[in-house]
Amino acid sequence: MSFYKKFETYLNHEVFNDTPGIVEIKTRKELLEAPDVDQQQMREIFQTGMKSVIIAPGSAPTLNFPIKIRLKVEAVLLLSPKNNREEEFASKLGYLEKLADLGCMWAGGSAEKEQVNKDYDLARMKVKRVFSTLTQPLCLVSSTGVIQEINDQLASMAGKRRTILLGERISQLLTPSSWERILGETRKGEMQLRLHNHREGDILATVQPITYEREIESYLIIVKKLKTPKSETKHRKLHTFAEIKGISELLRQAIHAARRVAKGDATIMLRGESGTGKELFAQSIHSESERKEKPFVTINCAAIPKDLLESELFGHEKGAFTGAEKDKPGRFEIANKGTIFLDEIGDMPLYLQAKILRVIQEKTIERIGSNKSIDIDVRIITATHQNLESLVKEEKFREDLYYRISVIPIFIPPLRERKEDLPILIEHYMREFSKVMKLPPKRLSEEALHKLLDYHWPGNIREMQNVVRHFVELEIGETVTLKSLPLLVFDKDEEFTLKRVADASRSSSKLEKSEIIHLLDRYGWHTEGKKKAASVLGVSLATLYRRMKKLHI
Ligand SMILES: Nc1ncnc2c1ncn2[C@@H]1O[C@H](COP(=O)(O)OP(=O)(O)OP(=O)(O)O)[C@@H](O)[C@H]1O
C-alpha cells in the first residue's frame, strides 16, 4: 500500500471516525487521471497551493486541501460527507476544515520524513555497494566512534563478520590509542593504526575526515597495507613457559607435552578454544628451542583478507600484480631459521594449503611473480580452534596437509575445565593491571571470587583478562566486591543484575557510564541493543540517549 493510502486509512479510522466527513488522499497523477474530478480546479490547487471548497447547488460540499512537502503540492486531501450525513457535514464545516488542515500538515510532514528516510536508505545502499566493490579494506566511522559502514576485507582482518561490526563501537576494531590518533586528525593523512585483536600488529591507513557544516561528521579509514614485522624477535620480548600460570593437571600436562617437544624441529599443532593461550604456548615453545635467537613470526590466517594472504606468506616481486610497487619478502622468508606460527590454519584457503604443503616437503618457497626457489628453514607451529577432522571430511582441508601438521598435537583445555587455575590467574592479572594503571593493589572478596568461579568463561583467559581489567579500573576501594563485577558474569542472575544496575544508575556517574557502556557492549550499540539496555536500566530509550549524550558516550 502506498504511503498516502495508509495515511488516508489512518485518518479515517483515528481522526474522522466520529465525524460526518470522510477523506480521500490522491496524488497528482491519480487526480489528473481521474475522470470524475474537475481537472481545471485540481491544476489550480497544484499551481497555487490554495485550498478550495466546492459547493455545487443541490449537492453536498467537498473540500480539497493541498498536501505540501517543502512548499510544493504533492497530493490533495479530499473531504466529503459520509452517506446520509450531508446536513451534519454542512453544519460542522468549520470544525471539519480545521481537522483537514491538521491532517494535511501531518501527512506532509510524515511524507517528508518518509522521503528523507528513503533518500537515506538509498544513500546507504550506494555507500554499501561502493564499499563492497572496493578490494581495499576500509570503513566509515562516525565522529562518535560508531562503525557506520565496513567492507568484508577489513572485517575479516579484525577476525569478525561485517554484519557483526556494523553499528558497533570502533573499540571493536581499533585500539583506543589508534582512535585517539584519528580523533586528533582534521585533515586527510596517513597514519599507523593498530587493530584491536593485536594479531596482525600495525596497519598503515589513510584517514579522511568527512565534514558537514564545518563539523567533522565521520572518518573514512582506508587500509593501505599491513606493517610487516621486520624481525619480530628484535621488537618484542616473547613469552616463556614460566609465564603460563595455573596449577591444574590438564594445564600441567599440556605444558609438559610442549616442553618435551620444544627443543626439536617437529611441526606442532596447538588445539584449543579461542583465548585459551595457543599463541602464548607457541611463543614459549620458540623461546625454549634452539631457534630462540632467530625470528618468531605470527600470521593469523583468519584475520588477513584472502587475496592478501598469499603475498603475506610468500612475498612478491615488483610488478607481480597491481599495487606490487616493490619486491617484498613474505613471512616465511622473514621467519627463516626461526619459527612461523600459522594461527587459525583451518581458515587457510585450499589453494594455499597446497603451497604450505610444498614448503613442508621441499623446504623452498617462490615469491609471487618469480620462479626462483628460495630455501627456507623454518619450524612450523600451527593452531586452530576448529574441528580439522570434520573440515577434512568436508574436503575443506587437505588430508595430506592435515597429516603433516598434526603429528604432535597439544590440547590446551578451556578455562571452564580447569577452574582451579582461576584464582591464580585472577590474582596475577589483578597485580599486573594495577601496576600498569598505577593503582593501589586490590583484593577480591570471597563472594566475588565465587561468582567468578561460577561463570562459564566462553572467551577463556582473554575474557577473564577483560573482566579483571574492568573491576581493577572500577573499584575505588581496596576490596573488589560483587558490585564491581561486570554484568556478563551474572548471566544466570538476571534479577540481581537489574537491581545492581538500578543502584548503579543512582550512584556515581563514572559507574553509570561504565554500566551503560557495558550493557551496550553486551546487547549491541544498534537501536535494538539500546532498547534492551534501556529496559534493563528501567528507563526509556529517549532517557538513555540523553544520558549517553550527557556522559559523552
Ligand atoms: N595460562 C596462562 N597464564 C597467563 N596468561 C595466559 C594463560 N593463557 C593465556 N594467557 C593470556 O591470555 C591471552 C590470550 O591468550 P592467547 O592469545 O595465547 O590465546 P589464543 O588461544 O591464541 O587465542 P585465539 O585463538 O583467539 O588467538 C594472552 O594475553 C595470554 O598471554
The ligand as an SDF file (V2000), in Angstrom:
LIG
                    3D

 31 33  0  0  0  0  0  0  0  0999 V2000
   47.9030  -19.9000   31.4740 N   0  0  0  0  0  0  0  0  0  0  0  0
   48.0050  -18.5900   31.2320 C   0  0  0  0  0  0  0  0  0  0  0  0
   48.6120  -17.7950   32.1160 N   0  0  0  0  0  0  0  0  0  0  0  0
   48.6870  -16.4630   31.9180 C   0  0  0  0  0  0  0  0  0  0  0  0
   48.1930  -15.8380   30.8560 N   0  0  0  0  0  0  0  0  0  0  0  0
   47.5840  -16.5860   29.9270 C   0  0  0  0  0  0  0  0  0  0  0  0
   47.4650  -18.0010   30.0620 C   0  0  0  0  0  0  0  0  0  0  0  0
   46.8380  -18.4760   28.9810 N   0  0  0  0  0  0  0  0  0  0  0  0
   46.5610  -17.4170   28.2130 C   0  0  0  0  0  0  0  0  0  0  0  0
   47.0220  -16.2800   28.7580 N   0  0  0  0  0  0  0  0  0  0  0  0
   46.8820  -14.9200   28.2240 C   0  0  0  0  0  0  0  0  0  0  0  0
   45.5800  -14.8470   27.6640 O   0  0  0  0  0  0  0  0  0  0  0  0
   45.5760  -14.0670   26.4660 C   0  0  0  0  0  0  0  0  0  0  0  0
   45.0210  -14.9100   25.3370 C   0  0  0  0  0  0  0  0  0  0  0  0
   45.9490  -15.9330   25.0180 O   0  0  0  0  0  0  0  0  0  0  0  0
   46.3600  -16.2820   23.5220 P   0  0  0  0  0  0  0  0  0  0  0  0
   46.3050  -15.0870   22.6450 O   0  0  0  0  0  0  0  0  0  0  0  0
   47.6180  -17.0320   23.5720 O   0  0  0  0  0  0  0  0  0  0  0  0
   45.1140  -17.2360   23.1740 O   0  0  0  0  0  0  0  0  0  0  0  0
   44.7900  -17.9660   21.8010 P   0  0  0  0  0  0  0  0  0  0  0  0
   44.3130  -19.3290   22.1520 O   0  0  0  0  0  0  0  0  0  0  0  0
   45.9360  -17.8410   20.8650 O   0  0  0  0  0  0  0  0  0  0  0  0
   43.5570  -17.1320   21.3170 O   0  0  0  0  0  0  0  0  0  0  0  0
   42.9790  -17.0180   19.8100 P   0  0  0  0  0  0  0  0  0  0  0  0
   42.6240  -18.3920   19.3690 O   0  0  0  0  0  0  0  0  0  0  0  0
   41.7660  -16.1580   19.9960 O   0  0  0  0  0  0  0  0  0  0  0  0
   44.0620  -16.3930   19.0200 O   0  0  0  0  0  0  0  0  0  0  0  0
   47.0180  -13.6440   26.2410 C   0  0  0  0  0  0  0  0  0  0  0  0
   47.1990  -12.3430   26.7690 O   0  0  0  0  0  0  0  0  0  0  0  0
   47.8180  -14.6430   27.0420 C   0  0  0  0  0  0  0  0  0  0  0  0
   49.0460  -14.0950   27.4700 O   0  0  0  0  0  0  0  0  0  0  0  0
  1  2  1  0
  2  3  1  0
  2  7  2  0
  3  4  2  0
  4  5  1  0
  5  6  2  0
  6  7  1  0
  6 10  1  0
  7  8  1  0
  8  9  2  0
  9 10  1  0
 10 11  1  0
 11 12  1  0
 11 30  1  0
 12 13  1  0
 13 14  1  0
 13 28  1  0
 14 15  1  0
 15 16  1  0
 16 17  2  0
 16 18  1  0
 16 19  1  0
 19 20  1  0
 20 21  2  0
 20 22  1  0
 20 23  1  0
 23 24  1  0
 24 25  2  0
 24 26  1  0
 24 27  1  0
 28 29  1  0
 28 30  1  0
 30 31  1  0
M  END
$$$$
